[in-house]
Amino acid sequence: MATALRAAGSSVAVAETSAGGQVSAALLAQSGASKFYKGGVVAYTKESKLTLLGVGENAKPTST
C-alpha cells in the first residue's frame, strides 16, 4: 500500500476500532511514511466512536 500511495502521490488517514492501531503501525513502519500518512484515530469504545468520529455502533466501514 505504501508503494502505491507514494507512486500515485496520494495520502491516507485511518480510523481504527478493533485493529487498535495496528493499521497505523504498519503504515508508519514504512520508510518515508510522512509523505503519505496524514494521521489516525483509535476509537475502541462506543462512546469514543461517537465523540471522536461521530459514528454510532451500527456504522459500516467505508473507504473514499
Protein Blocks (a to p, Z undefined) as FASTA:
>chain_A
ZZmmmmnopacddddfklnommmmmmmmpghklmmmnbdcddfbfmlmmmmnopafkbcc
ddZZ
